[in-house]
Amino acid sequence: MNNKIEIIPAIDLSEGKCVRLSQGDYERKIVYNEDPLKVARRFEDAGIRRLHLVDLDGAKAQHIVNYKVLEKIASKTDLVIDFGGGLKSDQDLEIAFDSGASMITGGSIAVKQPEIFLSWLEKYGPEKIILGADAKERKIAVSGWTEATEWPIIDFIKSYSEKGVKKVIATDIDRDGMLSGPSFELYQELLNEFPGIEIIASGGIVSMDDIYKLAEMNVPGAIIGKAIYEGKISLHEIKKYNL
């Protein structure tokens, strides 16, 4: 196994708890753990270095909400945290970085207020600002995936790659939380189209076989949520992979 992929677990926060949604639907929410710090520590013990932390309450409220949880995880683990969900203002970003985020992810803001997103890119640099490209049937969707646009994901990423974006989390909404396998064709297309961009796969990963296949394709990183929480991929397997 020559190609290694970075396994990035996701913790989705709602009311301070660790939850998962299916296809972004708040009505289909499962609480997996009352204590996100405990979950983050388990990840760290499995050799994981990076965490994808999503503020679902923030996404709903349109401003950062769960920054205290971010602060707690950042101060009590060595995980590199990328944080997203409802970041809409310069103040939101300052709070996120001050609370310990190493990177932030902006999705809806990059569609609706590109000038703000670009100002963040300029101020903090492409190592700290990740473009969130969430697509339903290859078209970008925003506002917690409730609003579809006519913007093809390839064109969306291209427009931002030309403006200096270097990191993209690409999520196939149809597969997110469904444990149906990732969209390999989409990721192959993105890798071919954007060789200079770090494309992180997100949505649908169900087994270590999916991880191996993405690694063989040279996808640099993969975000996993439900597969870990429902025991489809064990932390023991991840630890073994990370050795």
C-alpha positions in Angstrom: 0.0 0.0 0.0 2.1 2.9 -1.2 -0.4 5.7 -1.3 -1.6 6.9 2.1 -4.6 9.1 2.6 -5.2 11.2 5.6 -8.3 10.0 7.5 -10.2 13.0 8.9 -13.1 12.2 11.2 -16.0 14.6 11.5 -17.6 15.8 14.6 -20.9 17.6 14.0 -22.0 19.7 16.9 -25.6 20.4 17.9 -26.4 21.8 21.4 -22.9 20.9 22.4 -23.3 17.2 21.5 -21.8 15.0 18.9 -24.5 14.2 16.3 -24.9 13.2 12.7 -27.5 14.2 10.1 -28.4 12.3 7.0 -28.1 14.4 3.8 -28.0 17.5 6.0 -31.5 16.9 7.3 -32.0 18.3 10.9 -35.1 16.1 11.2 -32.9 13.0 10.8 -30.4 13.8 13.6 -28.8 11.1 15.8 -27.0 12.0 19.0 -23.9 9.7 19.2 -22.2 11.2 22.2 -22.9 13.9 24.8 -19.2 14.7 25.1 -17.4 15.7 21.9 -14.0 16.1 23.7 -14.2 12.4 24.7 -14.8 11.5 21.0 -11.9 13.7 19.9 -9.6 12.1 22.4 -10.5 8.7 21.1 -9.7 9.8 17.6 -6.3 11.2 18.7 -5.5 7.8 20.4 -6.1 6.1 17.0 -3.3 8.1 15.5 -5.6 10.7 13.9 -4.0 14.1 13.5 -6.8 16.2 11.9 -10.4 16.8 12.9 -13.3 18.3 10.8 -15.5 20.1 13.3 -18.9 21.3 12.1 -21.1 23.8 14.0 -24.6 22.7 12.9 -26.2 25.2 15.3 -24.0 27.9 13.7 -25.1 26.9 10.2 -28.7 27.4 11.3 -28.1 30.6 13.2 -25.8 32.1 10.5 -23.1 32.8 13.0 -20.6 30.8 15.1 -22.3 29.1 18.1 -20.3 26.2 19.4 -16.9 27.9 19.8 -16.6 26.8 23.5 -16.6 23.2 22.3 -14.0 24.1 19.7 -11.9 25.8 22.4 -12.1 22.8 24.7 -11.1 20.3 22.0 -8.3 22.5 20.7 -6.8 23.1 24.2 -7.1 19.5 25.4 -5.9 17.7 22.3 -3.2 18.2 19.7 -5.6 17.7 16.8 -5.4 20.1 13.9 -8.9 21.3 13.6 -10.7 22.6 10.5 -13.9 24.3 11.6 -17.0 25.2 9.6 -20.7 26.0 9.9 -22.3 29.4 9.8 -19.1 31.5 9.6 -20.4 34.6 8.0 -18.4 37.6 9.3 -14.9 38.7 10.1 -15.8 38.5 13.8 -16.9 34.8 13.4 -13.6 34.0 11.9 -11.6 35.8 14.6 -13.6 33.8 17.3 -12.9 30.5 15.4 -9.2 31.1 15.2 -9.0 32.5 18.7 -10.8 29.4 19.9 -8.1 27.2 18.4 -9.2 26.4 14.8 -6.2 25.8 12.5 -8.3 26.2 9.4 -11.9 27.2 8.6 -14.2 26.0 5.9 -16.5 28.4 4.0 -19.2 27.1 1.6 -22.3 29.2 1.5 -20.4 32.4 2.0 -18.2 31.7 -1.0 -21.4 31.5 -3.1 -23.5 34.3 -1.6 -20.8 36.8 -0.5 -17.7 36.0 -2.5 -16.1 39.3 -1.7 -16.1 38.4 2.1 -14.7 34.9 1.4 -11.9 36.3 -0.9 -11.0 38.9 1.8 -10.5 36.0 4.2 -8.4 34.2 1.7 -6.2 37.3 1.3 -6.0 38.0 5.0 -5.3 34.5 6.3 -3.9 32.7 3.3 -4.8 29.6 1.3 -3.4 27.2 4.0 -6.0 28.4 6.5 -9.1 29.0 4.3 -10.8 25.9 2.8 -13.4 26.1 0.1 -16.5 24.0 0.9 -17.9 22.6 -2.3 -21.1 20.8 -1.5 -22.9 19.4 -4.6 -26.2 17.8 -5.3 -26.3 16.2 -8.7 -23.0 18.0 -9.5 -24.5 21.4 -8.7 -23.5 23.5 -5.7 -26.0 23.7 -2.8 -25.8 26.2 0.0 -27.4 27.1 3.4 -27.1 23.8 5.0 -27.8 22.2 1.6 -31.4 23.5 1.6 -30.8 25.7 -1.4 -29.7 24.4 -4.8 -27.9 26.5 -7.3 -27.2 26.0 -11.0 -23.5 26.4 -10.5 -21.6 23.2 -11.6 -19.1 22.1 -9.0 -16.3 22.0 -11.5 -16.9 25.7 -12.5 -17.3 26.7 -8.9 -13.9 25.2 -7.8 -12.3 26.6 -11.0 -13.4 30.1 -10.3 -11.8 29.9 -6.8 -8.7 28.1 -7.9 -8.0 31.0 -10.2 -8.3 33.3 -7.1 -5.8 31.3 -5.0 -7.8 28.6 -3.2 -5.5 25.6 -2.5 -7.8 23.4 -0.3 -11.3 22.1 -1.2 -13.6 19.8 0.8 -15.9 18.3 -1.9 -19.1 16.7 -0.5 -21.6 14.7 -2.6 -24.8 15.6 -0.7 -26.7 12.6 -2.1 -24.3 10.3 -0.4 -23.6 12.1 2.8 -24.6 10.1 5.9 -26.1 7.4 3.6 -23.3 4.9 3.9 -23.6 4.2 0.2 -20.0 4.6 -0.8 -18.3 7.8 -2.0 -18.6 9.4 -5.5 -15.4 8.0 -6.9 -16.1 9.3 -10.4 -16.6 12.9 -9.1 -13.3 12.7 -7.2 -11.4 11.3 -10.2 -12.8 14.2 -12.3 -11.8 16.8 -9.7 -8.3 15.3 -9.4 -7.8 15.4 -13.2 -9.2 18.9 -13.4 -7.3 20.4 -10.4 -3.9 18.7 -10.0 -2.6 21.6 -7.8 -5.5 21.6 -5.3 -5.8 19.5 -2.2 -9.2 17.8 -2.8 -10.7 16.3 0.4 -13.4 13.7 -0.2 -16.5 13.8 1.9 -19.8 11.8 1.9 -20.7 8.2 1.7 -17.5 6.5 2.9 -18.6 3.2 4.4 -15.5 0.9 4.7 -11.8 0.7 4.7 -12.0 -0.5 1.1 -13.4 2.9 0.2 -10.4 4.5 1.9 -8.0 2.2 0.0 -9.6 3.0 -3.3 -9.5 6.8 -2.7 -5.9 6.4 -1.6 -5.1 4.5 -4.9 -6.6 7.4 -6.8 -4.3 9.8 -4.9 -7.0 11.6 -3.0 -5.1 13.3 -0.2 -7.7 13.2 2.5 -11.1 11.8 3.4 -13.7 12.9 5.9 -15.5 10.1 7.7 -18.5 10.5 10.0 -21.3 8.0 10.2 -19.1 5.0 9.2 -17.1 5.5 12.4 -20.1 6.2 14.7 -22.0 3.2 13.4 -19.0 0.8 13.7 -18.6 0.2 9.9 -15.0 1.5 10.3 -13.4 0.8 13.7 -10.8 3.1 15.4 -8.7 0.0 15.6 -8.6 -0.3 11.8 -7.8 3.4 11.5 -5.0 3.1 14.1 -3.5 0.1 12.1 -3.8 2.1 8.9 -2.1 5.1 10.4 0.9 3.1 11.8 
